[in-house]
Amino acid sequence: MNTLLASQIQPARTAAEAVDAAAMPIVSGVELAISAVGLVLLALWLLRFDGPKALTQAPTRRHCLPLSVPFLLFFVWILLLYHLSGFVNLVCPDTQTGNPPAVPPIALLGLNTLMITLILATARKFFARGLKGFGLNPKTLPSDAFWAGVNLLAAYPLVLGGIWLVIAIGRLLAGDAFTFQTHQSLEELSRSSQASVRWLMVLLLVGVVPIMEELLFRGLLQSALQATLPGRWPAIVLTSALFAIIHPPMHAPGIFALACVMGYAYERTGSLGRPICIHIFFNGISVATAIMTA
């Protein structure tokens, strides 16, 4: 695992696998069916909840979080990720040659756990009602999990549309030479022959990373932006844009669409459980696809 930063940031693999690295010009029947269901859900959202206007009645999160704090945590996270590979090679010199496969995932698990701890401590300090005011309430988890599945279905045609937009532009510019690149972390997961390493990577990509990223991006950053900017949508869009930028460029449009759905879900419900579950489900499908197609 040469690039730990790439292992941390996962792509829209589900949709990317669906189009088979830009090799299939026709969408499969399963994709069409899922997209049709998603479009129906989007239409119902527009008709029943007035679409974007639904946030006018959204719950308020009271906090005194300065905008500088989430950005500071974000840059600390990026800095630690950037230097993590060198730290692992320093502590375990064998990684430069033999590269024990379990070492990088364990290092990333430790880093993300540290970030989760820092974020929760920050939320407890700056949000009224502590973690509950932050949006973490175990009692809402069953409902959040159910509606996260519905939200993910609604997001699917948007994510797939982002993928196909990139493919269309790529083919226009590069012709048949264009290929939609899959992500390094999922390629390494597919190639890994050790069950223990696979389980570590599954835990990282499906469990720890979605929780950490939602706590940081939706929980802290979006909340701070929402208190600074007029209205909720500017905060959702800016947070989603930053979230998309840290992903590989080919996946950015699809990731941006998914991030907007997760940001909307957080604002609409006031619960971080909803975007966390959406993120976990999305990554889970991506990881399962990578393993089954290995």
C-alpha positions as CSV (number, residue, x, y, z in Angstrom):
1,M,0.0,0.0,0.0
2,N,2.2,2.8,-1.3
3,T,-0.2,5.7,-0.9
4,L,-1.9,5.7,2.5
5,L,-3.9,8.9,1.6
6,A,-5.4,7.0,-1.4
7,S,-6.4,4.2,0.9
8,Q,-8.2,6.6,3.2
9,I,-10.3,8.3,0.6
10,Q,-12.8,5.9,-1.1
11,P,-14.5,6.5,-4.4
12,A,-17.9,6.0,-5.9
13,R,-16.9,2.5,-6.8
14,T,-20.5,1.2,-7.0
15,A,-21.4,3.3,-9.9
16,A,-17.9,3.0,-11.4
17,E,-18.2,-0.8,-11.3
18,A,-21.6,-0.5,-12.9
19,V,-20.2,1.2,-16.0
20,D,-17.2,-1.2,-15.9
21,A,-14.5,1.4,-16.2
22,A,-16.2,3.1,-19.1
23,A,-16.2,-0.1,-21.2
24,M,-19.9,-0.6,-21.4
25,P,-21.9,2.0,-23.3
26,I,-25.3,0.7,-22.2
27,V,-26.6,0.8,-18.7
28,S,-27.7,-2.6,-17.4
29,G,-31.2,-3.5,-16.5
30,V,-30.4,-3.5,-12.8
31,E,-29.0,0.0,-13.0
32,L,-32.0,1.2,-14.9
33,A,-34.3,-0.3,-12.3
34,I,-32.4,1.2,-9.3
35,S,-32.2,4.6,-11.1
36,A,-35.9,4.5,-11.9
37,V,-36.7,3.9,-8.2
38,G,-34.3,6.7,-7.3
39,L,-35.9,9.1,-9.7
40,V,-39.4,8.3,-8.3
41,L,-38.1,9.0,-4.8
42,L,-36.6,12.3,-6.0
43,A,-39.9,13.3,-7.6
44,L,-41.8,12.4,-4.4
45,W,-39.4,14.6,-2.4
46,L,-40.0,17.5,-4.7
47,L,-43.8,17.1,-4.7
48,R,-44.3,16.2,-1.0
49,F,-41.6,18.2,0.8
50,D,-41.2,21.1,-1.6
51,G,-37.7,19.9,-2.4
52,P,-35.1,22.3,-1.2
53,K,-37.7,24.4,0.6
54,A,-38.1,21.5,3.1
55,L,-35.1,22.8,5.0
56,T,-37.0,25.9,6.1
57,Q,-38.6,23.9,8.9
58,A,-35.4,21.9,9.7
59,P,-34.3,21.7,13.4
60,T,-31.8,24.2,14.7
61,R,-28.4,23.1,16.1
62,R,-27.2,25.5,18.8
63,H,-23.5,25.8,19.1
64,C,-20.7,28.3,19.5
65,L,-18.3,26.5,17.1
66,P,-15.8,28.9,15.4
67,L,-15.3,28.2,11.7
68,S,-11.6,27.9,12.3
69,V,-11.9,24.8,14.5
70,P,-13.2,22.3,11.9
71,F,-10.8,23.7,9.3
72,L,-8.0,23.2,11.8
73,L,-9.0,19.6,12.4
74,F,-9.3,19.0,8.7
75,F,-5.8,20.2,8.0
76,V,-4.5,18.2,11.0
77,W,-6.1,15.1,9.4
78,I,-4.7,15.8,6.0
79,L,-1.2,16.5,7.4
80,L,-1.2,13.3,9.4
81,L,-2.4,11.3,6.4
82,Y,0.3,12.8,4.3
83,H,3.1,11.8,6.7
84,L,1.6,8.5,7.9
85,S,3.4,6.4,5.2
86,G,6.8,7.8,6.3
87,F,6.0,7.2,9.9
88,V,5.0,3.6,9.2
89,N,8.2,3.0,7.3
90,L,10.2,4.5,10.2
91,V,8.6,2.4,12.8
92,C,8.5,-0.8,10.7
93,P,11.4,-0.6,8.2
94,D,10.3,-3.9,6.7
95,T,7.4,-2.1,5.0
96,Q,9.9,-0.5,2.6
97,T,10.7,-3.9,1.2
98,G,8.4,-6.7,2.4
99,N,5.5,-4.3,3.3
100,P,3.6,-6.4,5.9
101,P,0.0,-5.9,4.5
102,A,-1.6,-5.4,7.9
103,V,0.5,-2.5,9.0
104,P,-1.0,0.3,6.8
105,P,-4.6,-0.5,7.6
106,I,-3.8,-0.7,11.3
107,A,-2.1,2.7,11.1
108,L,-5.1,4.2,9.4
109,L,-7.5,2.7,11.9
110,G,-5.4,4.3,14.7
111,L,-5.3,7.6,12.9
112,N,-9.1,7.7,12.3
113,T,-9.8,6.6,15.8
114,L,-7.7,9.5,17.1
115,M,-9.6,11.9,14.8
116,I,-13.0,10.6,16.0
117,T,-11.9,11.1,19.6
118,L,-10.8,14.7,18.9
119,I,-14.0,15.5,17.0
120,L,-16.3,14.1,19.7
121,A,-14.4,16.1,22.3
122,T,-14.8,19.2,20.2
123,A,-18.5,18.6,19.7
124,R,-19.0,18.1,23.4
125,K,-17.3,21.4,24.1
126,F,-19.0,23.6,21.5
127,F,-22.5,22.2,21.0
128,A,-25.5,22.9,23.3
129,R,-26.6,19.5,24.8
130,G,-23.2,18.1,23.9
131,L,-23.2,15.1,21.6
132,K,-27.0,14.9,21.4
133,G,-27.0,18.5,20.2
134,F,-24.3,17.5,17.7
135,G,-26.8,15.0,16.3
136,L,-25.7,11.7,18.0
137,N,-28.6,9.9,19.6
138,P,-28.7,6.1,19.7
139,K,-32.5,6.1,20.0
140,T,-32.8,7.4,16.4
141,L,-30.5,4.9,14.9
142,P,-33.1,2.3,13.7
143,S,-35.1,5.1,12.0
144,D,-31.9,6.7,10.6
145,A,-30.8,3.3,9.2
146,F,-34.1,2.7,7.4
147,W,-34.3,6.2,5.9
148,A,-30.7,6.2,5.0
149,G,-31.4,3.3,2.6
150,V,-34.2,5.3,1.1
151,N,-32.0,8.4,0.7
152,L,-29.2,6.3,-0.9
153,L,-31.7,5.0,-3.5
154,A,-32.7,8.5,-4.2
155,A,-29.0,9.5,-4.6
156,Y,-28.1,6.6,-6.9
157,P,-29.2,8.2,-10.2
158,L,-27.4,11.4,-9.2
159,V,-24.2,9.5,-8.5
160,L,-24.5,7.4,-11.6
161,G,-25.2,10.6,-13.6
162,G,-22.0,12.1,-12.3
163,I,-20.0,9.1,-13.3
164,W,-21.5,9.1,-16.8
165,L,-20.8,12.8,-17.1
166,V,-17.1,12.2,-16.5
167,I,-17.1,9.2,-18.9
168,A,-18.8,11.3,-21.6
169,I,-16.3,14.2,-21.2
170,G,-13.4,11.7,-21.1
171,R,-14.5,10.0,-24.3
172,L,-15.0,13.3,-26.0
173,L,-11.5,14.4,-25.1
174,A,-9.6,11.1,-25.3
175,G,-11.8,8.9,-27.4
176,D,-11.6,5.1,-26.8
177,A,-8.3,5.5,-24.9
178,F,-10.2,6.9,-21.9
179,T,-10.7,4.6,-19.0
180,F,-12.5,5.3,-15.8
181,Q,-10.0,4.5,-13.0
182,T,-11.0,2.5,-10.0
183,H,-9.6,3.5,-6.7
184,Q,-6.3,2.2,-5.3
185,S,-7.7,1.2,-1.9
186,L,-10.4,-1.0,-3.5
187,E,-7.9,-2.5,-6.0
188,E,-5.7,-3.4,-3.1
189,L,-8.6,-5.0,-1.3
190,S,-9.4,-7.0,-4.4
191,R,-5.8,-8.2,-4.8
192,S,-5.3,-9.1,-1.1
193,S,-5.1,-12.8,-0.5
194,Q,-4.9,-12.6,3.3
195,A,-8.3,-12.8,5.1
196,S,-7.0,-10.8,8.1
197,V,-6.0,-7.9,5.9
198,R,-9.3,-7.9,4.1
199,W,-11.2,-7.8,7.3
200,L,-9.0,-4.9,8.5
201,M,-9.7,-3.0,5.3
202,V,-13.4,-3.7,5.4
203,L,-13.5,-2.4,9.0
204,L,-11.6,0.7,7.9
205,L,-13.6,1.5,4.8
206,V,-17.1,0.5,5.9
207,G,-16.9,1.3,9.6
208,V,-14.3,3.7,10.8
209,V,-13.8,6.0,7.8
210,P,-17.5,6.8,7.2
211,I,-18.0,7.7,10.9
212,M,-14.9,9.9,11.0
213,E,-15.7,11.7,7.8
214,E,-19.3,12.4,8.6
215,L,-18.4,13.7,12.1
216,L,-15.8,16.0,10.6
217,F,-17.5,17.2,7.3
218,R,-21.2,17.1,8.1
219,G,-21.0,17.4,11.8
220,L,-18.4,20.1,12.4
221,L,-17.7,21.8,9.1
222,Q,-21.2,22.0,7.8
223,S,-22.5,23.1,11.2
224,A,-19.9,25.9,11.4
225,L,-20.6,27.0,7.8
226,Q,-24.4,26.9,8.3
227,A,-24.0,29.3,11.3
228,T,-21.8,31.7,9.1
229,L,-23.6,31.7,5.8
230,P,-27.2,32.7,4.9
231,G,-29.4,29.7,4.6
232,R,-28.6,26.0,4.9
233,W,-27.9,25.1,1.2
234,P,-24.8,27.2,0.8
235,A,-23.3,25.3,3.8
236,I,-24.3,21.9,2.2
237,V,-22.9,22.8,-1.2
238,L,-19.6,24.2,0.1
239,T,-19.1,21.2,2.5
240,S,-19.9,18.8,-0.3
241,A,-17.5,20.5,-2.7
242,L,-14.7,20.2,-0.2
243,F,-15.6,16.6,0.4
244,A,-15.6,15.9,-3.3
245,I,-12.2,17.7,-3.9
246,I,-10.4,15.3,-1.5
247,H,-11.5,12.4,-3.7
248,P,-10.0,11.4,-7.0
249,P,-11.1,13.8,-9.7
250,M,-12.9,11.2,-11.8
251,H,-15.1,10.4,-8.9
252,A,-15.7,14.0,-7.7
253,P,-19.0,14.7,-9.5
254,G,-20.7,11.5,-8.2
255,I,-19.2,12.1,-4.7
256,F,-20.4,15.7,-4.7
257,A,-24.0,14.5,-5.5
258,L,-23.9,11.9,-2.7
259,A,-22.4,14.4,-0.3
260,C,-25.2,16.9,-1.0
261,V,-27.7,14.1,-0.1
262,M,-25.9,13.4,3.1
263,G,-25.7,17.1,4.0
264,Y,-29.4,17.5,3.3
265,A,-30.2,14.5,5.4
266,Y,-28.3,16.0,8.4
267,E,-30.0,19.4,8.1
268,R,-33.4,17.9,7.6
269,T,-33.3,15.6,10.6
270,G,-30.7,17.1,12.9
271,S,-29.3,13.6,13.3
272,L,-25.8,12.6,12.2
273,G,-26.9,9.0,12.3
274,R,-28.6,9.5,8.9
275,P,-25.6,10.6,6.9
276,I,-23.3,8.2,8.7
277,C,-25.6,5.3,7.7
278,I,-25.8,6.5,4.1
279,H,-22.0,6.6,4.0
280,I,-21.7,3.2,5.6
281,F,-24.2,1.6,3.2
282,F,-22.6,3.2,0.2
283,N,-19.1,2.1,1.1
284,G,-20.4,-1.3,2.1
285,I,-21.9,-1.8,-1.4
286,S,-18.6,-0.6,-2.9
287,V,-16.5,-2.9,-0.9
288,A,-18.8,-5.9,-1.5
289,T,-18.6,-5.2,-5.2
290,A,-14.8,-5.1,-5.1
291,I,-14.6,-8.4,-3.2
292,M,-17.1,-10.2,-5.4
293,T,-15.5,-9.0,-8.6
294,A,-12.0,-9.9,-7.5
